[in-house]
Amino acid sequence: MNLTYKEFLEYLENDFDGYEIFMEKATEYQQNKNQKRPSKSRWNPGKVEKATNEMWKKAMQPLYDNLKREVKSAISYKWIEYIEQHEVLEGLRDAMADLNFDEAS
């Protein structure tokens, strides 16, 4: 048994300031991509938002999988303890600062 992926995402969304950075960059990327579509094929704002949320979920999955292997506990404070001790959020924050979505990604 482990902390669920949904619980992990909620923790990041509430306690990690890089979440906003990711979402801003991902939203801008999706909106730019949408503008390049023919007008008949353009997505509505809800679909753009859904695609942005999917990008977030996919981007955090490898981190969750790695932590799950390391922490081996369903107890949320064990996860938080590990994340703090290993400065996971600091590393993730640095990655968010360098994050750049382009057509190749």
C-alpha positions as CSV (number, residue, x, y, z in Angstrom):
1,M,0.0,0.0,0.0
2,N,1.3,3.5,-0.9
3,L,0.1,7.0,-0.9
4,T,-2.1,7.2,-3.9
5,Y,-1.1,9.2,-6.9
6,K,-4.1,11.4,-6.5
7,E,-3.1,12.2,-2.9
8,F,0.5,12.9,-4.1
9,L,-0.8,15.4,-6.7
10,E,-3.0,17.1,-4.1
11,Y,0.0,17.5,-1.8
12,L,2.1,19.1,-4.6
13,E,-0.8,21.3,-5.8
14,N,-1.3,22.6,-2.3
15,D,2.3,22.8,-1.0
16,F,4.6,23.3,-4.0
17,D,4.9,26.7,-5.4
18,G,6.3,25.3,-8.7
19,Y,2.8,23.9,-9.5
20,E,1.7,27.4,-10.5
21,I,4.8,27.8,-12.7
22,F,4.2,24.5,-14.4
23,M,0.5,25.3,-15.0
24,E,1.3,28.8,-16.4
25,K,3.8,27.4,-18.8
26,A,1.7,24.4,-19.8
27,T,-1.4,26.6,-20.3
28,E,0.5,29.0,-22.5
29,Y,1.9,26.0,-24.5
30,Q,-1.6,24.5,-25.0
31,Q,-3.1,27.9,-25.9
32,N,-0.4,28.5,-28.5
33,K,-0.9,25.0,-29.9
34,N,-4.6,25.7,-30.0
35,Q,-4.2,29.0,-31.9
36,K,-2.3,27.0,-34.6
37,R,-5.3,24.8,-35.2
38,P,-7.7,25.6,-38.0
39,S,-10.5,27.7,-36.5
40,K,-13.1,24.9,-36.9
41,S,-10.8,22.5,-35.0
42,R,-9.9,24.8,-32.1
43,W,-10.6,23.5,-28.6
44,N,-12.8,25.3,-26.2
45,P,-11.2,26.6,-23.0
46,G,-12.3,23.6,-21.0
47,K,-10.6,21.2,-23.3
48,V,-7.4,23.3,-23.2
49,E,-7.5,23.2,-19.4
50,K,-8.1,19.5,-19.4
51,A,-5.0,19.0,-21.7
52,T,-3.0,21.2,-19.4
53,N,-4.0,19.1,-16.3
54,E,-3.1,15.9,-18.2
55,M,0.4,17.4,-18.9
56,W,0.8,18.0,-15.1
57,K,-0.3,14.4,-14.2
58,K,2.0,12.9,-16.8
59,A,5.0,15.0,-15.8
60,M,4.6,14.1,-12.1
61,Q,4.1,10.3,-12.6
62,P,7.9,9.4,-12.8
63,L,8.6,11.4,-9.6
64,Y,5.7,9.6,-7.8
65,D,7.0,6.2,-9.1
66,N,10.5,6.9,-7.9
67,L,9.3,8.1,-4.5
68,K,7.0,5.1,-4.1
69,R,10.0,2.8,-4.6
70,E,12.0,4.8,-2.0
71,V,9.4,5.5,0.7
72,K,7.6,2.2,0.8
73,S,4.9,3.5,3.1
74,A,1.2,4.6,2.8
75,I,1.6,7.1,5.7
76,S,1.6,10.6,4.2
77,Y,4.0,12.1,6.8
78,K,6.6,9.4,5.8
79,W,6.4,10.7,2.3
80,I,6.6,14.4,3.4
81,E,9.6,13.5,5.7
82,Y,11.4,11.9,2.8
83,I,10.6,14.7,0.4
84,E,11.9,17.3,2.9
85,Q,15.0,15.3,3.8
86,H,16.0,14.8,0.2
87,E,15.0,18.3,-0.9
88,V,12.8,16.9,-3.6
89,L,10.7,20.1,-3.9
90,E,13.8,22.2,-4.3
91,G,15.0,20.1,-7.2
92,L,11.6,20.1,-8.7
93,R,11.4,23.9,-8.3
94,D,14.7,24.2,-10.2
95,A,13.3,22.0,-13.0
96,M,10.2,24.1,-13.2
97,A,12.3,27.3,-13.7
98,D,14.0,25.7,-16.6
99,L,10.9,24.1,-18.0
100,N,10.2,24.9,-21.7
101,F,7.5,23.3,-23.7
102,D,7.9,23.4,-27.5
103,E,6.5,21.5,-30.4
104,A,9.1,18.8,-29.9
105,S,7.8,17.9,-26.4
